[in-house]
């Protein structure tokens, strides 16, 4: 990933997870640079047309017997356009052959269910936000 794109991704994750959702945790957790990690970045031409604007992002982690999807995020200006579906659909093309797990923010569990995920454990709180473990069986 080019450094400019990486910076834009980290800035977006910070803006949404740390500032908007007030989750004070180390977003840069060391997993972004693991050999098996895949980064799915959704961009479009920036207004100046000389660069790309990062609209959305998620990462796919290689957790051995299963894939783990996390850090699913859209820029506020990109929401409501169906772009999160494009992100997830692409991520699922990268995860063949193994189950896929994720911890959905509970209000979004229905959206993940549209992509085949089912609840896979009890709800829990993370940073005061209810989450539901979910699994897509392959």
C-alpha positions in Angstrom: 0.0 0.0 0.0 1.5 3.4 -0.9 2.4 5.5 2.1 -0.2 8.2 1.2 -3.0 5.6 1.2 -1.8 4.0 4.5 -1.8 7.4 6.1 -5.3 8.1 4.8 -6.5 4.8 6.1 -5.1 5.4 9.6 -6.5 8.9 9.6 -10.0 7.5 8.7 -9.8 4.8 11.3 -8.8 7.4 13.9 -11.5 9.8 12.9 -14.3 7.2 13.2 -13.2 4.8 15.9 -11.2 7.1 18.2 -13.0 10.4 17.7 -16.5 9.8 16.5 -17.1 6.6 18.6 -14.9 7.7 21.5 -13.1 4.4 21.7 -9.8 5.0 23.3 -7.7 2.0 22.3 -4.5 1.4 20.4 -5.8 1.2 16.8 -2.3 0.5 15.5 -2.1 -3.0 17.2 0.7 -4.6 15.2 -1.6 -6.7 13.0 -1.6 -4.4 10.0 1.9 -5.4 9.1 1.5 -9.2 9.5 2.3 -11.2 6.4 -1.2 -12.7 6.1 -3.1 -9.4 6.6 -5.0 -8.1 3.6 -6.2 -4.5 3.4 -9.3 -3.7 1.4 -9.4 0.0 0.6 -12.2 1.8 -1.3 -11.2 5.0 -3.0 -12.5 7.5 -5.5 -10.9 10.4 -7.3 -10.4 13.3 -5.0 -11.9 16.7 -6.1 -8.5 17.9 -7.2 -8.4 14.7 -9.5 -4.6 14.3 -8.8 -5.1 11.9 -5.9 -7.4 9.3 -4.5 -9.7 9.8 -1.5 -10.1 6.9 0.9 -13.8 6.4 1.5 -13.8 3.0 3.2 -11.6 0.3 4.6 -11.5 -3.1 6.3 -8.8 -5.6 7.0 -8.7 -9.3 6.8 -6.5 -11.1 9.3 -5.1 -14.6 8.8 -6.0 -16.2 12.2 -4.9 -19.7 11.2 -7.9 -21.9 11.0 -10.2 -19.0 10.2 -10.1 -15.5 8.6 -11.0 -12.5 10.8 -12.5 -9.3 9.4 -12.2 -6.1 11.3 -11.7 -2.4 11.3 -14.7 -2.0 8.9 -15.1 1.7 8.4 -16.7 4.2 6.0 -16.0 7.9 5.9 -19.1 9.8 7.1 -19.6 11.4 3.7 -19.5 8.0 2.0 -22.3 6.4 4.1 -25.7 5.6 2.7 -24.3 4.8 -0.8 -24.0 1.0 -0.5 -20.3 1.2 -0.4 -20.0 -1.0 2.7 -21.5 -3.8 0.7 -18.8 -3.4 -2.0 -16.1 -3.6 0.7 -17.5 -6.7 2.3 -18.2 -8.5 -1.0 -14.6 -7.9 -2.0 -13.3 -9.1 1.4 -15.2 -12.3 1.1 -13.5 -13.0 -2.3 -10.2 -13.0 -0.3 -11.3 -15.5 2.3 -12.0 -18.7 0.5 -11.6 -22.1 2.1 -12.0 -21.2 5.8 -14.7 -19.8 8.1 -14.7 -16.0 8.5 -15.3 -14.5 11.9 -15.8 -10.9 13.1 -17.1 -9.0 16.1 -20.0 -6.9 14.8 -21.2 -3.8 16.6 -24.6 -5.2 17.5 -26.7 -2.6 15.7 -25.0 -3.7 12.5 -25.4 -7.5 13.0 -28.4 -7.5 10.6 -26.2 -6.0 7.9 -23.5 -8.7 8.4 -26.3 -11.3 8.3 -27.1 -10.1 4.7 -23.6 -11.3 3.8 -24.2 -14.8 5.4 -22.8 -14.2 8.9 -24.7 -15.7 11.9 -24.3 -14.9 15.6 -21.6 -17.2 17.1 -21.6 -16.3 20.8 -23.0 -14.0 23.5 -23.1 -10.3 23.1 -20.3 -8.4 24.9 -19.2 -4.8 25.5 -16.1 -3.4 24.0 -15.4 0.2 24.7 -18.9 0.5 25.9 -20.3 -0.6 22.5 -22.3 -3.8 22.4 -20.7 -6.3 20.0 -21.9 -9.7 18.7 -19.4 -12.4 17.6 -20.4 -13.6 14.2 -19.3 -16.4 11.8 -19.6 -17.2 8.1 -19.2 -20.9 7.7 -17.5 -22.1 4.6 
